[in-house]
Amino acid sequence: MLNHYKLNMELCTSSHWRALVGIKTGRGITRAMLKPKDIAKAEEMYSIKCGDDEADAILIGAAYAKENGAAAEINFE
């Protein structure tokens, strides 16, 4: 069973969450071009060092918080 724990799940495309955090996507912009931008944005927003997977996770959370009116306060301690 995919949703065994009865969690609410939403689909969020990478272009959507990137737009919410201010990263431009579109024609001619490749995934390879976006990864350094993801890392830079996460580091800029939260003053941390991270890799591309961590940056994606952080920015997806920030985009969700922004879209749902929650405070995008994340404590990395």
DSSP file (Angstrom, degrees, kcal/mol; ACC not computed):
  #  RESIDUE AA STRUCTURE BP1 BP2  ACC     N-H-->O    O-->H-N    N-H-->O    O-->H-N    TCO  KAPPA ALPHA  PHI   PSI    X-CA   Y-CA   Z-CA
    1    1 A M    >         0   0    0      0, 0.0     3,-0.9     0, 0.0     0, 0.0   0.000 360.0 360.0 360.0 121.8    0.0    0.0    0.0
    2    2 A L  T 3   +     0   0    0      1,-0.3     2,-0.3     2,-0.1     3,-0.2   0.879 360.0  36.0 -63.8 -41.1    1.6    3.2   -1.2
    3    3 A N  T >  S+     0   0    0      1,-0.2     3,-2.0     3,-0.1    -1,-0.3  -0.420  71.7 152.8-112.6  55.2   -0.1    5.5    1.5
    4    4 A H  T <  S+     0   0    0     -3,-0.9    -1,-0.2    -2,-0.3    -2,-0.1   0.806  73.7  47.7 -55.4 -36.4    0.0    3.0    4.4
    5    5 A Y  T 3  S-     0   0    0     -3,-0.2    -1,-0.3     2,-0.0    -2,-0.1   0.306 110.4-118.1 -93.4   9.0    0.1    5.8    7.0
    6    6 A K    <   +     0   0    0     -3,-2.0     2,-0.2     1,-0.2    -2,-0.1   0.872  54.1 167.3  58.1  40.3   -2.7    7.8    5.5
    7    7 A L        -     0   0    0      1,-0.1     2,-0.5     0, 0.0    -1,-0.2  -0.591  41.5-114.3 -83.2 145.8   -0.5   10.8    4.9
    8    8 A N        -     0   0    0     -2,-0.2     2,-0.4     2,-0.0    -1,-0.1  -0.697  38.6-166.2 -76.7 128.3   -1.6   13.6    2.6
    9    9 A M        -     0   0    0     -2,-0.5     2,-0.4    -6,-0.0    -6,-0.0  -0.939   9.3-171.9-121.6 142.0    0.7   13.6   -0.4
   10   10 A E        -     0   0    0     -2,-0.4     2,-0.5     2,-0.0    -2,-0.0  -0.977  21.4-129.1-130.5 144.4    1.1   16.3   -3.0
   11   11 A L        -     0   0    0     -2,-0.4     2,-0.4     2,-0.0    -2,-0.0  -0.803  26.9-179.8 -91.4 131.2    3.0   16.4   -6.3
   12   12 A C        -     0   0    0     -2,-0.5    -2,-0.0     4,-0.0     2,-0.0  -0.958  18.4-141.0-134.7 115.1    5.3   19.3   -6.7
   13   13 A T     >  -     0   0    0     -2,-0.4     4,-2.2     1,-0.1     5,-0.3  -0.338  22.3-117.8 -73.0 156.3    7.3   19.7   -9.9
   14   14 A S  H  > S+     0   0    0      1,-0.2     4,-2.1     2,-0.2     5,-0.2   0.863 115.6  54.6 -62.9 -35.3   10.9   20.9   -9.7
   15   15 A S  H  > S+     0   0    0      2,-0.2     4,-1.8     1,-0.2    -1,-0.2   0.857 108.2  50.9 -67.5 -32.0   10.0   24.0  -11.8
   16   16 A H  H  > S+     0   0    0     -3,-0.2     4,-1.9     2,-0.2    -2,-0.2   0.957 112.8  41.8 -70.4 -51.0    7.2   24.9   -9.3
   17   17 A W  H  X S+     0   0    0     -4,-2.2     4,-1.3     1,-0.2    -2,-0.2   0.873 114.3  53.1 -67.9 -33.0    9.3   24.7   -6.1
   18   18 A R  H  X>S+     0   0    0     -4,-2.1     5,-3.1    -5,-0.3     4,-0.7   0.915 107.7  51.2 -65.4 -40.1   12.2   26.4   -7.8
   19   19 A A  H ><5S+     0   0    0     -4,-1.8     3,-0.8     1,-0.2    -2,-0.2   0.897 106.1  55.8 -62.0 -39.3    9.9   29.3   -8.9
   20   20 A L  H 3<5S+     0   0    0     -4,-1.9    -1,-0.2     1,-0.2    -2,-0.2   0.809 112.1  41.8 -64.3 -30.0    8.6   29.6   -5.3
   21   21 A V  H 3<5S-     0   0    0     -4,-1.3    -1,-0.2    -3,-0.3    -2,-0.2   0.441 124.2-100.7 -98.5   0.7   12.1   30.1   -4.0
   22   22 A G  T <<5S+     0   0    0     -3,-0.8     2,-0.6    -4,-0.7    -3,-0.2   0.740  73.0 138.7  94.4  25.2   13.2   32.4   -6.8
   23   23 A I      < -     0   0    0     -5,-3.1     2,-0.3    -6,-0.1    -1,-0.3  -0.912  48.8-131.7-104.6 122.2   15.2   30.2   -9.1
   24   24 A K        +     0   0    0     -2,-0.6     2,-0.3    -5,-0.0    -5,-0.0  -0.519  31.2 172.5 -75.5 131.9   14.5   30.8  -12.8
   25   25 A T        +     0   0    0     -2,-0.3     2,-0.3   -10,-0.1     5,-0.1  -0.800  18.7  99.5-125.9 171.6   13.8   27.7  -15.0
   26   26 A G    >   +     0   0    0      3,-0.3     3,-2.0    -2,-0.3    -2,-0.0  -0.932  65.8   0.3 146.4-166.9   12.6   27.4  -18.5
   27   27 A R  T 3  S+     0   0    0     -2,-0.3     3,-0.1     1,-0.3     0, 0.0  -0.257 125.1  11.7 -57.4 131.0   13.7   26.7  -22.1
   28   28 A G  T 3  S+     0   0    0      1,-0.2     2,-0.7     0, 0.0    -1,-0.3   0.339  95.6 115.9  85.4  -7.0   17.4   26.2  -22.5
   29   29 A I    <   -     0   0    0     -3,-2.0    -3,-0.3     4,-0.0    -1,-0.2  -0.864  52.3-156.9 -98.5 118.2   18.1   25.9  -18.8
   30   30 A T     >  -     0   0    0     -2,-0.7     4,-1.4    -3,-0.1     3,-0.4  -0.455  28.8-112.3 -94.1 164.3   19.4   22.4  -18.0
   31   31 A R  H  > S+     0   0    0      1,-0.2     4,-1.9     2,-0.2     3,-0.3   0.887 118.8  57.1 -58.5 -40.6   19.4   20.4  -14.8
   32   32 A A  H  4 S+     0   0    0      1,-0.2    -1,-0.2     2,-0.2    -3,-0.0   0.820 106.8  49.1 -62.2 -31.3   23.2   20.6  -14.7
   33   33 A M  H  > S+     0   0    0     -3,-0.4     4,-0.6     1,-0.2    -1,-0.2   0.791 110.9  51.1 -76.0 -28.5   22.8   24.4  -14.8
   34   34 A L  H  X S+     0   0    0     -4,-1.4     4,-2.6    -3,-0.3    -2,-0.2   0.814  93.0  71.1 -81.4 -32.1   20.3   24.4  -12.0
   35   35 A K  H  X S+     0   0    0     -4,-1.9     4,-2.2     1,-0.2     5,-0.2   0.912  99.9  45.9 -56.7 -48.0   22.1   22.3   -9.4
   36   36 A P  H  > S+     0   0    0      0, 0.0     4,-2.4     0, 0.0    -1,-0.2   0.865 112.8  52.2 -62.6 -32.6   24.7   24.9   -8.5
   37   37 A K  H  X S+     0   0    0     -4,-0.6     4,-2.4     2,-0.2    -2,-0.2   0.884 107.4  52.0 -68.4 -38.0   21.9   27.5   -8.3
   38   38 A D  H  X S+     0   0    0     -4,-2.6     4,-2.4     2,-0.2     5,-0.2   0.943 111.9  46.2 -60.6 -47.8   20.0   25.2   -5.9
   39   39 A I  H  X S+     0   0    0     -4,-2.2     4,-2.5     1,-0.2     5,-0.2   0.930 113.5  48.5 -61.5 -46.8   23.1   24.9   -3.7
   40   40 A A  H  X S+     0   0    0     -4,-2.4     4,-2.4     1,-0.2    -1,-0.2   0.888 111.6  49.9 -62.2 -40.0   23.8   28.7   -3.8
   41   41 A K  H  X S+     0   0    0     -4,-2.4     4,-2.9     2,-0.2     5,-0.2   0.924 111.6  47.3 -66.8 -44.6   20.2   29.5   -2.9
   42   42 A A  H  X S+     0   0    0     -4,-2.4     4,-2.2     1,-0.2     6,-0.3   0.916 114.4  47.6 -62.5 -42.7   20.0   27.1    0.0
   43   43 A E  H  X S+     0   0    0     -4,-2.5     4,-1.6    -5,-0.2     5,-0.2   0.885 114.2  47.5 -65.3 -38.8   23.3   28.5    1.3
   44   44 A E  H  < S+     0   0    0     -4,-2.4    -2,-0.2    -5,-0.2    -1,-0.2   0.922 115.6  44.0 -66.6 -45.2   22.1   32.1    0.8
   45   45 A M  H  < S+     0   0    0     -4,-2.9    -2,-0.2     1,-0.2    -1,-0.2   0.856 131.1  20.0 -70.8 -35.8   18.8   31.5    2.5
   46   46 A Y  H  < S-     0   0    0     -4,-2.2    -1,-0.2    -5,-0.2    -2,-0.2   0.323  94.0-123.5-123.5   7.2   20.0   29.5    5.5
   47   47 A S     <  +     0   0    0     -4,-1.6     2,-0.3     1,-0.2    -4,-0.2   0.891  69.1 122.9  51.2  48.5   23.8   30.3    5.8
   48   48 A I        -     0   0    0     -6,-0.3     2,-0.4    -5,-0.2    -1,-0.2  -0.900  62.5-121.8-131.9 161.7   24.8   26.6    5.6
   49   49 A K        +     0   0    0     -2,-0.3     2,-0.3    -3,-0.1    -9,-0.0  -0.901  45.3 153.3-101.3 134.7   27.0   24.5    3.4
   50   50 A C        -     0   0    0     -2,-0.4     2,-0.1   -11,-0.1    -7,-0.1  -0.971  38.5-112.8-154.4 166.2   25.3   21.6    1.6
   51   51 A G     >  -     0   0    0     -2,-0.3     4,-2.3     1,-0.0     5,-0.2  -0.292  46.6 -89.8 -92.1-176.4   25.4   19.4   -1.4
   52   52 A D  H  > S+     0   0    0      2,-0.2     4,-2.2     1,-0.2     5,-0.1   0.887 123.8  48.1 -69.2 -39.1   22.9   19.3   -4.3
   53   53 A D  H  > S+     0   0    0      2,-0.2     4,-2.2     1,-0.2    -1,-0.2   0.918 114.2  46.7 -67.0 -41.7   20.5   16.7   -2.7
   54   54 A E  H  > S+     0   0    0      2,-0.2     4,-2.7     1,-0.2    -2,-0.2   0.905 111.1  52.6 -64.6 -40.8   20.4   18.5    0.6
   55   55 A A  H  X S+     0   0    0     -4,-2.3     4,-2.7     1,-0.2     5,-0.2   0.918 108.5  50.3 -61.2 -43.7   19.9   21.8   -1.2
   56   56 A D  H  X S+     0   0    0     -4,-2.2     4,-2.5     2,-0.2     5,-0.2   0.938 111.8  47.4 -59.7 -46.8   16.9   20.3   -3.1
   57   57 A A  H  X S+     0   0    0     -4,-2.2     4,-2.1     1,-0.2    -2,-0.2   0.918 113.4  48.0 -62.0 -44.0   15.4   19.0    0.1
   58   58 A I  H  X S+     0   0    0     -4,-2.7     4,-2.3     1,-0.2    -1,-0.2   0.923 114.1  46.1 -62.3 -45.2   15.8   22.3    2.0
   59   59 A L  H  X S+     0   0    0     -4,-2.7     4,-2.6     2,-0.2    -2,-0.2   0.839 109.0  54.6 -71.3 -32.9   14.4   24.3   -0.9
   60   60 A I  H  X S+     0   0    0     -4,-2.5     4,-2.4    -5,-0.2    -1,-0.2   0.927 111.0  46.9 -63.5 -43.5   11.4   22.0   -1.4
   61   61 A G  H  X S+     0   0    0     -4,-2.1     4,-2.5    -5,-0.2    -2,-0.2   0.910 112.5  49.0 -62.6 -42.4   10.6   22.4    2.3
   62   62 A A  H  X S+     0   0    0     -4,-2.3     4,-2.5     2,-0.2    -2,-0.2   0.898 111.6  49.4 -64.5 -40.4   11.0   26.2    2.1
   63   63 A A  H  X S+     0   0    0     -4,-2.6     4,-2.7     2,-0.2    -2,-0.2   0.905 111.0  49.9 -65.3 -41.5    8.8   26.3   -1.0
   64   64 A Y  H  X S+     0   0    0     -4,-2.4     4,-1.9     2,-0.2     6,-0.3   0.933 112.0  47.9 -61.9 -45.8    6.1   24.2    0.8
   65   65 A A  H  <>S+     0   0    0     -4,-2.5     5,-2.0     1,-0.2     4,-0.3   0.916 113.1  48.1 -61.5 -43.3    6.2   26.5    3.8
   66   66 A K  H ><5S+     0   0    0     -4,-2.5     3,-0.9     1,-0.2    -2,-0.2   0.918 113.5  46.6 -63.7 -43.8    6.0   29.6    1.6
   67   67 A E  H 3<5S+     0   0    0     -4,-2.7    -1,-0.2     1,-0.2    -2,-0.2   0.794 116.1  45.0 -70.5 -28.0    3.1   28.2   -0.4
   68   68 A N  T 3<5S-     0   0    0     -4,-1.9    -1,-0.2    -5,-0.2    -2,-0.2   0.242 113.1-111.1-104.2  12.8    1.2   27.1    2.7
   69   69 A G  T < 5S+     0   0    0     -3,-0.9     2,-0.2    -4,-0.3    -3,-0.2   0.619  70.7 138.5  74.3  12.4    1.7   30.2    4.7
   70   70 A A      < -     0   0    0     -5,-2.0     2,-0.3    -6,-0.3    -1,-0.2  -0.552  64.1 -97.6 -87.1 156.0    4.0   28.6    7.3
   71   71 A A        -     0   0    0     -2,-0.2     2,-0.2     1,-0.1    -1,-0.1  -0.563  26.3-142.1 -69.8 132.4    7.1   30.3    8.6
   72   72 A A        +     0   0    0     -2,-0.3     2,-0.6    -7,-0.1    -1,-0.1  -0.082  51.2 142.0 -89.4  36.3   10.1   29.1    6.7
   73   73 A E        -     0   0    0     -2,-0.2     2,-0.5    -8,-0.0    -2,-0.1  -0.690  26.2-179.1 -81.9 119.5   12.2   29.0    9.8
   74   74 A I        -     0   0    0     -2,-0.6     2,-0.6     2,-0.0    -2,-0.1  -0.984  15.5-154.9-123.4 128.6   14.6   26.1    9.8
   75   75 A N        -     0   0    0     -2,-0.5    -2,-0.0     1,-0.1   -29,-0.0  -0.908   8.2-174.5-104.2 118.6   17.0   25.4   12.6
   76   76 A F              0   0    0     -2,-0.6    -1,-0.1     1,-0.2   -30,-0.0   0.234 360.0 360.0 -97.6  12.9   20.0   23.3   11.5
   77   77 A E              0   0    0      0, 0.0    -1,-0.2     0, 0.0    -2,-0.0   0.466 360.0 360.0 -84.3 360.0   21.5   22.9   15.0
